[in-house]
Amino acid sequence: MSKYYTSEQQEELRQRAEAIGPERIREVEQKKWPELIAEVRAEMEKGTDSGSERIQELAKRWMNLVREFTGGNSGIERAAAQVWQQEESIHGYETAPMRELMGYISKAIASSKKN
């Protein structure tokens, strides 16, 4: 991942992981993200408008999880997005389906910023 994150960002991520702790990391990776991804996918497949209240709530949860990982560091957020856009798989997850979901959530986030 050193091609995406600077050495300073990698250190910050290491410190974040220590602060968050392995139990929370496991909970987020094994429960929170899969549940949220399934909810977003279901709404996307139903064609729910990205500006709807339901999608706005899901987008807020999505960004809260991202910020928990990144500590709100926008540089780390951009680097993480770049990883998902450029890699074919991450930790065994195929990235192509996630890119579609990320596009959908990005529209919801952009919609919320207009309001």
FENFENBEL-V948876 format. One record per backbone hydrogen bond with DSSP energy under -0.5 kcal/mol. NH is the residue of the N-H (numbers start at 1). CO is the residue of the C=O. E is the energy in kcal/mol with one decimal. If there is no record, write none. Layout:
((NH/CO/E) (NH/CO/E))
This chain:
((4/1/-2.1) (5/1/-2.2) (10/6/-2.6) (11/7/-2.0) (12/8/-2.4) (13/9/-2.7) (14/10/-2.2) (15/11/-2.4) (16/12/-2.4) (17/13/-2.5) (18/14/-2.0) (19/15/-2.5) (20/16/-3.0) (21/17/-2.5) (25/21/-2.1) (26/22/-2.5) (27/23/-2.5) (28/24/-2.7) (29/25/-2.8) (30/26/-3.0) (31/27/-2.0) (32/27/-2.0) (33/28/-3.0) (35/31/-2.4) (36/32/-2.5) (37/33/-3.2) (38/34/-2.1) (39/35/-2.1) (40/36/-2.7) (41/37/-2.8) (42/38/-2.2) (43/39/-2.0) (44/40/-2.8) (45/41/-2.8) (46/42/-1.5) (47/43/-0.8) (47/44/-0.8) (48/43/-2.5) (52/49/-2.0) (56/52/-2.4) (57/53/-2.1) (58/54/-2.0) (59/55/-2.8) (60/56/-2.0) (61/57/-2.1) (62/58/-2.5) (63/59/-2.7) (64/60/-2.1) (65/61/-2.0) (66/62/-2.3) (67/63/-2.9) (68/64/-1.8) (69/65/-1.7) (70/66/-2.8) (71/67/-2.4) (73/70/-1.3) (74/72/-0.8) (77/73/-2.3) (78/74/-2.4) (79/75/-2.1) (80/76/-2.8) (81/77/-2.3) (82/78/-2.1) (83/79/-2.1) (84/80/-2.0) (85/81/-1.8) (86/82/-2.1) (87/83/-2.5) (90/93/-2.3) (93/90/-2.5) (95/88/-2.2) (98/94/-0.5) (99/95/-2.4) (100/96/-1.3) (101/97/-1.6) (102/98/-3.1) (103/99/-2.1) (104/100/-1.9) (105/101/-2.8) (106/102/-2.4) (107/103/-1.8) (108/104/-1.6) (109/105/-2.7) (110/106/-2.6) (111/107/-2.3) (112/108/-2.2) (113/109/-1.6) (114/110/-0.9) (114/111/-0.5) (115/111/-0.8))
